[in-house]
């Protein structure tokens, strides 16, 4: 059994930037245990799998350790694969996730735009459990559906922040988003999810379903320019549209290959 695989750098204008994701187009769903093994073998922050279903594509996302509810950069990568290599017709793609519902991606030239549900947050106290996750205490803390959001005073604080991964992994959440107002852009961020097998994610589309609504309210503007300050860096354009968040970026092809699963298929 051979399975096609792509590796795409998402939210990137060149290879070796943005966030790498693996994409596997499937004819039908493979066992969950095999999907998890493929993601673990890929050892990227996310591997996306999709199956065509009439006029839409069912999509799922796996880290090396767990299946997750939503992944922005791997959805962007899957759309890039469909538009560029898998002969999808038209300028929009309808994905569906059992965990996150309807998700669309539209293409305009090289720009791809995700349309996702927002993840609103509620303010919570800055507890010792949160404060001790980093070498610098945040000014505010919030809780969303999957992640904590910590707000800091400056872009420099975000850039220089030192995480304590074992303390972050112990929290009852997917991970922690840290953010501050930007100097050149509207806001900057980083994202840490060691409990899900990702110490620091290079660029996190799903985190911007929390960040965009927060900063839109703070800055009084619906359209925002953002950067995620990982070592690879990534740039995103966000727009709040009522009950949805549009997140735009570009992607680049790094690899096309095949997985050889004959040994597994013979079991």
C-alpha positions in Angstrom: 0.0 0.0 0.0 1.4 3.4 -1.1 0.1 6.7 0.2 1.0 10.1 -1.3 2.3 12.7 1.1 3.1 16.4 0.7 5.1 18.7 3.0 4.1 22.3 2.8 5.5 25.4 4.5 2.3 27.4 5.5 2.1 31.1 6.3 5.4 31.4 4.4 6.6 33.3 1.4 9.6 30.9 0.9 10.6 27.4 2.0 12.2 27.0 5.4 9.9 29.7 6.8 6.4 29.6 8.3 5.1 26.3 9.7 5.7 23.0 8.0 2.7 20.6 7.7 2.3 17.2 6.2 -0.8 16.6 4.0 -2.1 13.1 3.1 -5.0 12.9 0.6 -6.9 9.7 1.4 -9.4 7.7 -0.7 -11.0 6.5 2.6 -10.3 6.8 6.2 -7.5 4.6 7.6 -7.6 3.3 11.2 -7.0 6.1 13.8 -4.0 4.2 15.2 -2.3 4.3 11.7 -3.1 8.0 11.3 -1.5 8.7 14.6 1.6 6.6 13.7 2.0 8.5 10.4 1.9 11.8 12.3 4.4 10.5 14.9 6.7 9.3 12.1 6.4 12.7 10.3 7.4 14.4 13.6 5.9 17.7 12.4 3.6 19.9 14.6 0.7 18.7 12.5 -0.3 16.2 9.8 -3.6 16.8 8.0 -5.6 13.9 6.4 -8.6 14.5 4.2 -11.2 12.4 2.3 -13.4 13.8 -0.5 -17.1 13.5 0.4 -19.3 14.7 -2.5 -18.8 18.5 -2.7 -16.6 18.8 0.4 -13.6 17.3 2.1 -13.6 15.8 5.6 -10.4 16.8 7.4 -8.6 15.7 10.5 -5.4 16.9 12.2 -2.8 15.0 14.3 0.2 16.1 16.2 2.9 13.5 16.9 1.0 12.7 20.1 -2.7 13.4 19.7 -5.6 14.3 17.4 -6.6 18.0 17.8 -9.9 19.9 17.3 -8.6 22.5 14.8 -5.4 23.4 13.0 -5.1 26.5 10.8 -1.7 26.1 9.2 -2.3 22.4 8.2 -5.7 23.4 6.8 -4.0 26.1 4.7 -1.5 23.5 3.6 -4.3 21.0 2.6 -6.0 23.7 0.6 -2.7 24.6 -1.1 -2.3 20.9 -2.1 -5.8 20.7 -3.4 -5.5 23.9 -5.5 -2.0 23.3 -6.8 -1.6 19.5 -7.2 -4.9 17.6 -6.6 -7.0 19.2 -9.4 -9.6 20.9 -7.2 -11.7 23.2 -9.5 -12.8 26.6 -8.5 -11.5 29.2 -6.1 -12.9 27.9 -2.8 -12.8 24.7 -0.8 -15.3 23.4 1.7 -13.7 21.4 4.5 -15.7 19.8 7.3 -14.4 18.6 10.7 -16.5 16.6 13.1 -14.7 18.6 15.9 -14.9 22.1 14.4 -17.7 22.1 11.8 -17.6 23.9 8.5 -14.3 25.4 7.4 -13.7 27.1 4.1 -10.6 28.3 2.3 -10.7 30.8 -0.6 -7.9 31.5 -3.1 -7.1 34.9 -4.6 -3.8 34.7 -6.5 -1.2 33.2 -4.2 -3.2 34.3 -1.1 -5.2 31.7 0.7 -7.9 32.7 3.3 -9.2 30.5 6.0 -12.7 31.1 7.3 -12.9 29.8 10.9 -15.1 30.1 13.9 -13.7 32.5 16.6 -12.6 31.2 20.0 -13.7 33.9 22.5 -11.9 34.2 25.8 -12.8 35.2 29.3 -10.5 37.0 31.7 -9.1 35.0 34.6 -6.7 35.7 37.4 -3.0 35.5 36.8 -2.4 32.4 39.0 1.0 31.1 40.1 0.4 28.1 37.8 0.3 30.5 34.8 2.9 32.9 36.1 5.5 30.2 36.7 5.3 28.9 33.1 7.6 31.7 31.9 10.4 33.8 33.2 8.3 36.9 33.1 4.8 37.5 34.5 2.0 38.6 32.2 -0.2 41.6 32.8 -3.4 39.8 32.0 -4.6 36.2 31.5 -7.6 34.7 29.6 -9.0 31.3 29.0 -10.5 30.1 25.7 -11.9 26.8 24.5 -8.5 25.1 24.2 -5.8 27.5 25.2 -4.8 30.1 27.7 -4.0 33.6 26.4 -1.3 35.6 28.3 -0.9 39.3 27.5 2.4 41.1 27.9 3.5 44.8 27.7 5.8 44.7 24.7 6.9 42.9 21.5 10.4 42.6 23.1 8.9 40.7 26.0 7.3 38.2 23.6 10.5 37.8 21.6 12.7 37.2 24.6 10.3 35.2 26.8 11.7 31.9 28.2 9.2 29.1 28.6 9.2 26.3 31.2 7.8 23.4 29.1 7.2 21.0 31.9 5.0 23.5 33.7 3.1 24.4 30.5 2.5 20.7 29.8 1.0 20.2 33.3 -1.8 22.7 32.6 -5.4 21.5 31.7 -5.2 23.0 28.2 -3.8 22.4 24.7 -1.3 25.1 25.2 -0.5 28.8 26.0 -0.6 31.7 23.5 1.5 34.7 24.5 0.9 38.1 22.9 1.6 41.8 22.9 0.9 44.9 20.7 3.4 45.0 17.9 5.8 47.8 17.0 5.5 47.5 13.2 2.4 45.2 13.0 -0.8 45.3 15.0 0.2 42.4 17.3 2.7 39.6 17.8 2.5 36.2 19.4 4.1 32.9 20.2 2.5 29.5 21.0 3.6 26.7 23.2 1.9 23.2 23.4 4.3 20.7 24.9 1.4 18.6 26.3 0.3 18.0 22.7 3.9 17.1 21.6 4.8 20.6 20.3 7.1 22.6 22.5 6.8 25.8 20.4 4.7 25.9 17.2 6.2 28.0 14.5 3.0 29.6 13.2 -0.4 28.7 14.6 -3.5 29.6 12.6 -6.0 28.3 15.1 -4.5 30.5 17.8 -5.4 33.5 15.7 -9.1 32.6 16.2 -8.5 33.8 19.7 -5.9 36.5 19.0 -7.8 38.3 16.2 -11.0 38.9 18.1 -9.1 40.0 21.2 -6.9 42.5 19.4 -9.8 43.7 17.2 -11.6 44.7 20.4 -8.4 46.2 22.0 -7.4 48.2 18.9 -10.9 49.1 17.6 -10.2 47.7 14.1 -11.5 44.5 12.4 -8.5 44.0 10.0 -5.2 43.2 11.6 -1.6 42.4 10.5 0.2 39.9 12.7 3.5 38.0 13.1 4.3 34.9 15.1 7.8 35.4 16.5 9.1 31.8 16.4 12.6 31.1 15.0 11.0 30.5 11.6 8.6 33.4 11.8 5.3 33.6 10.0 3.0 36.5 8.9 -0.8 36.5 8.9 -3.5 38.9 7.9 -6.7 38.6 10.1 -10.2 40.0 9.7 -13.1 39.7 12.1 -16.3 39.1 10.2 -19.1 38.8 12.8 -19.2 35.2 13.9 -16.2 34.2 11.8 -12.5 35.0 11.6 -10.7 35.2 8.2 -7.0 34.4 8.4 -4.9 34.8 5.3 -1.4 33.8 4.2 0.6 32.1 1.5 2.2 28.6 1.3 5.2 27.0 -0.4 5.8 23.4 -1.5 8.8 21.6 0.1 8.2 17.9 -0.7 6.1 15.4 -2.6 6.6 11.8 -1.7 5.0 8.4 -1.0 4.6 6.4 2.2 5.1 2.7 1.9 2.6 1.0 4.1 2.8 -2.6 2.7 4.0 -4.1 6.0 1.0 -2.5 7.8 -1.5 -3.6 5.1 -0.3 -7.2 5.4 -1.1 -7.5 9.1 
